[in-house]
Amino acid sequence: MKAMKWMLATVALAVTGWSTSASSATAVGPICDTAARVGSTTYYSCSGSSHNALDMSNGTCSVWNHRGMINVSRYYAYYGGCANNCSGGTTCNGGAGNYYVVTGGSGWDFRQLHLNSNVSSGSKTCDRCALGLVGSTGNSTGAHVHADNRQYGTRKTAWYTSVGTTCGSSAYCSNRVGTPTL
C-alpha cells in the first residue's frame, strides 16, 4: 500500500510539471556598470579564508541596480527587513542582510545577498530584473553583491570556476560569470 501511494504521488508530481531534478542555468553579472568587477571568489579578498562564492562590486552603494543573475525567468524569493546600509557589520537575517533565493531541485539553490531594498524589492518571477540596490546589509564589509550556489546548504565553487571566473573578472550584467545548478 505504501509503495502504491508513493507511485501515485510521483505520477501526480510528473503530471503537474513539478520536478526535483537539478539542471544548470547561466548566471550573468549583477551590476549594469562596466566598472563592476569580481573582488572575491573561493577565498575572501582572493587571498584569505574560505569563501566559496563571488563578491562583485562597482565601488558604489545604493546607486546601481542589483539585478537578478539567472539568465532565464525564475522565481526569486525575497528575505528582507534589514535597514539599508553601505558599511555593513550587522547580523540582520543571520548575516545575509536583505537577500534573494532561487530554489532548484535536489537541494540546490542560488542566493544573492547584502542588497539595499527599494521599491522594486520583493518576491517575483523574472529574468535578470532589478532586485534592489547594491548594498552592504548584514555581515558584510562594504557595498557588494554576494552570490553563491548551494546544495543542501553547502556552498559549491564549480558554478563559477568551471567558466573561468576569477578575481578581477567583469561582473557586468551581460557577462557570464557562472553556470549554477538549480
NORJOPE-V253198 format. One record per residue. N is the residue number from 1. PSI is psi in whole degrees, 0 to 359 (* if undefined). Layout:
n:N psi:PSI
n:N psi:PSI
This chain:
n:1 psi:319
n:2 psi:316
n:3 psi:321
n:4 psi:317
n:5 psi:317
n:6 psi:316
n:7 psi:318
n:8 psi:320
n:9 psi:319
n:10 psi:315
n:11 psi:318
n:12 psi:318
n:13 psi:320
n:14 psi:320
n:15 psi:322
n:16 psi:355
n:17 psi:5
n:18 psi:137
n:19 psi:146
n:20 psi:3
n:21 psi:148
n:22 psi:151
n:23 psi:164
n:24 psi:155
n:25 psi:165
n:26 psi:133
n:27 psi:132
n:28 psi:167
n:29 psi:150
n:30 psi:357
n:31 psi:124
n:32 psi:69
n:33 psi:126
n:34 psi:344
n:35 psi:351
n:36 psi:130
n:37 psi:156
n:38 psi:126
n:39 psi:347
n:40 psi:137
n:41 psi:243
n:42 psi:330
n:43 psi:146
n:44 psi:138
n:45 psi:24
n:46 psi:14
n:47 psi:356
n:48 psi:220
n:49 psi:168
n:50 psi:136
n:51 psi:315
n:52 psi:43
n:53 psi:172
n:54 psi:134
n:55 psi:127
n:56 psi:140
n:57 psi:159
n:58 psi:13
n:59 psi:11
n:60 psi:166
n:61 psi:137
n:62 psi:26
n:63 psi:301
n:64 psi:145
n:65 psi:136
n:66 psi:107
n:67 psi:155
n:68 psi:136
n:69 psi:339
n:70 psi:126
n:71 psi:53
n:72 psi:154
n:73 psi:121
n:74 psi:162
n:75 psi:122
n:76 psi:111
n:77 psi:126
n:78 psi:135
n:79 psi:105
n:80 psi:211
n:81 psi:0
n:82 psi:142
n:83 psi:141
n:84 psi:142
n:85 psi:142
n:86 psi:356
n:87 psi:349
n:88 psi:199
n:89 psi:16
n:90 psi:168
n:91 psi:22
n:92 psi:135
n:93 psi:45
n:94 psi:19
n:95 psi:348
n:96 psi:339
n:97 psi:207
n:98 psi:131
n:99 psi:169
n:100 psi:148
n:101 psi:130
n:102 psi:118
n:103 psi:137
n:104 psi:199
n:105 psi:169
n:106 psi:38
n:107 psi:7
n:108 psi:145
n:109 psi:164
n:110 psi:130
n:111 psi:145
n:112 psi:120
n:113 psi:166
n:114 psi:16
n:115 psi:153
n:116 psi:130
n:117 psi:155
n:118 psi:194
n:119 psi:338
n:120 psi:352
n:121 psi:138
n:122 psi:162
n:123 psi:139
n:124 psi:161
n:125 psi:122
n:126 psi:170
n:127 psi:105
n:128 psi:31
n:129 psi:167
n:130 psi:128
n:131 psi:333
n:132 psi:211
n:133 psi:149
n:134 psi:127
n:135 psi:195
n:136 psi:42
n:137 psi:151
n:138 psi:201
n:139 psi:79
n:140 psi:170
n:141 psi:19
n:142 psi:165
n:143 psi:121
n:144 psi:170
n:145 psi:123
n:146 psi:130
n:147 psi:131
n:148 psi:156
n:149 psi:124
n:150 psi:149
n:151 psi:120
n:152 psi:40
n:153 psi:352
n:154 psi:124
n:155 psi:135
n:156 psi:151
n:157 psi:342
n:158 psi:334
n:159 psi:330
n:160 psi:329
n:161 psi:330
n:162 psi:340
n:163 psi:6
n:164 psi:19
n:165 psi:124
n:166 psi:176
n:167 psi:133
n:168 psi:349
n:169 psi:154
n:170 psi:136
n:171 psi:24
n:172 psi:149
n:173 psi:353
n:174 psi:2
n:175 psi:129
n:176 psi:126
n:177 psi:349
n:178 psi:175
n:179 psi:78
n:180 psi:152
n:181 psi:132
n:182 psi:*
